[in-house]
Amino acid sequence: MKPFLLFIPLLMLVTGVQAASQNLGKELHMKNCTSCHDSSVYTRANRRVQSLPKLGSQVRLCKNNLGITWFDDEVEAVTHFLNQEYYQFK
């Protein structure tokens, strides 16, 4: 068996996990974040968030201010969704 064939199942697993995280992040965002603001807060020229760590901090701050009881993986899922959808930080 060729060595690269061993990586295909691993790649599929990672891709599936990322898609699940993206879907969870999108769902949590739609349920909790859009009641306060629309997507313009992410796309405006003078947005506060300028890095991936700042984005994670902002998601956590909003979660805490709203009293949302998300686990760390849920905060990460929303952060990942927002980054993929709007910010595109590396």
Secondary structure, DSSP 8 states (H G I E B T S, - for coil): --HHHHHHHHHHHHHHHHHHHHHHHHHHHHHHTTTT--THHHHSTT-S--SHHHHHHHHHHHHHHHT----HHHHHHHHHHHIIIII---
